[in-house]
Amino acid sequence: MAGPLYVPVLPARPHAVEAYSRLRPDIQNALSPVWNLPPRPGLQPAELVAKVRRDLAGVSKAQRFRPGWVDAPFAGTEEESVLAAVMPEVSVFGTLRPVTGPERPEAQQAVALATALTAGDGLGIRVRVPREWDGRGCDDVQHLLERVAPEVRVDLLLDLGTVGADRPDAGKEAIRALDALIPLGAWRTAAVLSGGFPKVTSDMLDQGLCEIPRTDQGVWHEIGGSDRAYRGLLTYGDYGVQPADAISRSPGPAGGGPSWGVVRYTLDGAFVLGRMLAAGDGRATHNRAICRELLEHGGFRGPEASSGESWLRDCAGGHGTGGTGNFGTWLWVGNVQHMTYIVRCL
């Protein structure tokens, strides 16, 4: 395999950067994230430039010189000119490869192509297959590949988006897409990305811990069971412990928000979820009780598995100085245990 073991799709947000930073070095070395800059509509150009530079600097500091991709898939028209000014600086921020796609505006493609040439570590081409594969997209991918400078190495990021129970043929669609796309170019690596984490509602958690199937697992198993010659080129990827559409959300204002959040735990075929209170009387008592339930769950891997599990142990027992956490804490804890577990499985 030419690429990493695992390609997680992560928002370039503080909780995800902290999760990556808290991974053990051997786990960091085994994965290469696709970092997604969040949309920030309505900002003045100077403010947007400052925020994008801050996002890139945070990601770079966490990754140091390990490779990864950086994308701005949801940038609006008003953001494109600002990103065009900032993205050429990507080589300053370590080994971050720019990303484009066949459906992106011409201006965005041009910036990504130019950045890849100057940054020197390659280009990611993200091909979205949110429903059935449409073979007509091959012409657009081919045209994009023809514009890539010969010295630039190219990575395929096949993005299936949300793969829930309503997409039983997602694996077949992925194979159809790969059959068409792999012959188009001399891909350095190829990753298949999908999201199986559910949209969590309050009623799902009324009875304590809740197990939800990891619905996207079938895609990887179906590809793995195929006899395709390119199977060894492929890398597993997913959206971690958030729904696939979470990366498209703009950062909200500080403070406020719902009165409860979710602690997440990953098993082989399911996610285990528990409601955590963000405010109100009895918050600490409730949250510690939920973490104790997780520790007693038959699938819990023990506090030595990762810093995510050790935080859950400390929260359950009232140890340490971290208290019972907040929304950002529960997200980094969930991502750390998830990414560590996926690498160990692979």
N, C-alpha and C positions, 0 to 999 in steps of 0.2 A: 504494500500500500504506500503510495507516494505522499499522501496527506496525513493529517492528524487522525487520531482515533475517533474524535467527536467534535462536532461543530454546533455549539449552542448559539441560538439567536437571542441576543441580549439588548435591552435598551441602554443607551449611554446615559444612565441615570445613577445617582449615588449608591442606591441599594445594590445594583448589579455590579458596579465597580468594586464595592466593598466585598461582595460575594467572591468575585474573582480574586481579590487580594488575599482573602482568607483561605483559599485553596492551598493544599500542600503543593510544594514545587513539582513533584512527580505528576500530580494531576494537572497542574497548569501546563506542563510540557506536553501532555497528551491531547490537549484540546486547542482549537483556534476559534475564537468567537466571531460572529458577525455582529458588530456593534452598530446599532441603529440610532442615529441622531433623531430626537423627538421633533415633531412639528412645533413651530413657535409662531403662529400667525399673529399679525398685528403689531409686532415689535418694530421699533425704529432700526434702521440699518446698523448703526453703531452698537446698539444694545444686542442685536442678533449676532453680530460678529464676536462680541465679547463672550456671549453664552456658548457659541459653537467652539470657540477657542478653549473655553474652560472645559467643555465636554471632552474635546480631543485630548487636552492635557491630562485630565483625570484618567482617561482610558490608557493613555501612554504610560503614565506613572505606574499604573497597576500592572501593565503587561511588560514593561521595560522593552526588551527587544525580541520578545516572542511574537510570532506572526499572528495576524488577524485581519479582518476586513472591516471597513467603515463605510456605512451607507446612510443616505438621507432619502429613503423611499417615499416619504410623505411631504416633502418640501413643496410649498405652494409657489405660485408664480412670483409672488412678491419676495420670496426667500431665495429664488434661484440665483439672482445676481450677487447676493451676499455670499452664498455658498461657493459660487464661481471664484470669488476673491479669496476665500479661506481654504478651500480644498487643496489648491496647489501647495499649501504649506504642510500637507499631510506627512511628507517625509521627515519633517522636523520632529514629528511626534512618534518616532520609532517605526517599527515594521508594520505599518498599517496600509493595507491594500484598498484602493478605491473600488467602488462597486457601481455598475450601471446595469441597464436591462433593455431588452428590445422595445419595450413600450414607453421608455422614458423620453422626455423632450429632447430634441436634437441638441440644445445647448447643454443639458446635463450630460449627455453622452460625450460631447466634445471635451468638457471639463474632466470627466473621468478618464478618458483616453489620454489626454495630455498629462494628467497627474500621474497615471500609471507609468508613463514614459520617463518622467523626471524622478519619481519616487524610487523606481527600480526594482520593486518586489512583486510586480504583477497586477492583474486586474480581475475582479470578480464579476461574472455576468450572471445576474439573478433572473431566472426565468420562472414566472409565476404560473402555477396550474391550480387555480382555486376550485375548479370543477373538472369537466372533462378536458382531456388534452386536445387542442386544436392544432393539427399538423400544419396549418397555414402559417403559424408562428415561426416555422423553420426558416422561411425566407428572411424574416426580420433579424433572426439570430445570425444567419449567414452574412447578411449585409453588415451587421455590427462587427463580426469577426474580421471581415475584409478590411475594416478601418483600423484594426489594431496593428501597431507597429510590430515588425517581425521579431524584435528583441524582447517584446513584452510577453511574459508567461500568463496564461489565462486559466482561471478556475471557474467551473460551472457550479452554480448554486441553484439547484432545482427546488423551488419553494412551493409546497403543496398547501400552505396555509393551514387553516383549521381542518382537521380530519376527525370528525365525530362519527357517531353511529349511523348518521344519515349518508355517509360516503363509503359504503361497503366495497366499492370498486376502486378506491383510491390507489391501492397497490398496483392494480392493472393499468390505471392511467399513468402512474409513475413509470412503469416499465415501457409503455408506449412512448412516453415522452423521451425517456433515455434512449430507446432504440433509434429515435429520430435525431436526437441532439448529439449523442456521443460521436457519430461519424463526421460531424461538421467541422471539428477542430482538434488540434493536438492539446487536449486539456491536460494541465498539470495535475489537477485534482478535480473531483466531482463529489458534491455533497447533496444528500436528499434531506430536506428540511420539512418537518411537519409539526403541528401542534395538537396535542390531545387533552390539554388541561381544560377543565370545564369552566363555564361561567357560574360562579357560586352564588346561590341565593340563600336567604336566611332560613327558609323552611328545610333546606337540605341538612342543616346542622342542629335541628331541634332536639334530636335524640342523642346528642353527644358526638363522638367521632363518626365520620361517614366515609365509606370507601366508594370511590368512583373508578370505573375501568379506564385504563390507559388506551383509549380507542385508536390511537395512531400506531400502536405497536405492530398491528397487522401489516402495515405498509412495508416495514423493514423486513419482517419475516417472509413476506411474499417475494420481495426482491432477492433476499438471500436464498430462497428456495428455487429461484430461476436458474437456468443454465446459461445465462448470458456471459460472454467472454469478458465483458467490462466489469463484472461483479467485483473483482479485486481492486478496481479503481475507486470504488464508491466509499464514502464516509457517511456514517449516521449523524443526523442532526435533528434538533427539536427546539421548541420554544420554552423549555423548562417548566417552571411552576407558575406560569401565567398563561391566560388565553392568548392565542396567536395575535389577536387584534389589539392587545395591550400596548404593543410598540407604537401604535398609531395615535395614542392619546397624548395630548399636550400636557406638560407639567401643570398641575393645579396650584393655586395659591397656598402659601404656608398656613397651617392651622385649619380648623374646620374639618370637614369630612365626616364619614359615617361613625357611628359609635362602636362598631365592631369590625374586626378583620379576621384573617384566616391563617392558621398555622398549617403547614403542608408537609407531607412525608411521602416518599416515593417507594413503592414496592415493585416487584417484577411486573405485575399486571394491573396495578391499581395505584391511585393516589389516596392517601388517608388525610382527611381534612378535619379540622376542629375550629370552633368559633373562639376567637380571642377578643376580649373587651378592650376598647381603646379609652373608655371613660366610664364614669359611674361608680357608685358604691359597690364594694366587693370585687372590684376589678382584679386586684392582685390574687385574691383567693381563688377566683374562678379560673384565671389564666394558669396558675400553678396546678390546679386540678386537671385541666386539659392536658398539660404537659406530662403529668403523672400517668394519665391514661395512655398517652403515646409510648411512654417508657415501658408500660406493661403490655403493650401490643405485641403479638407474636412475631411481627415483622421488624421490630426495632432492632437496629444493628449494634447498639451499644455506644457509649460516649467516646470510645476510642476511634470510631469510624471516621469522624470529621469534626471540624469546629461547629458544624450545625448541630450534630447530636450532642456535643458537649454543652452547647448553650441550652438545649432542651433539658438536659439533666440538671443544670444549674438553676434554670427557671423552676423546674418541678420541685427542687429541694430548697429553694430560697437561698442559694449560695451565690457568691460573687457580688459584683457591683452593677450588673446589667439590669436589675429589676425584671419586669415581665415583658418588656419590649414595647414596640409601637409598629406601625405599618411597615416602615423601612426595615426594622429588625426582623420581622416575620418573613419578609421577602428575601433578605440575604440569607437567613437561616435555611429557608426552603431551597434556595438556589444552591447553596454550598452542599447540602446533603444530596440533592438531586444530581448535580454535576459529578460529584465524587462517586456516587453509586453507578451512574451510567458508564464512567470510565472503567470502574472495576469490572462491571459486567462485560464490557467490550474487550 
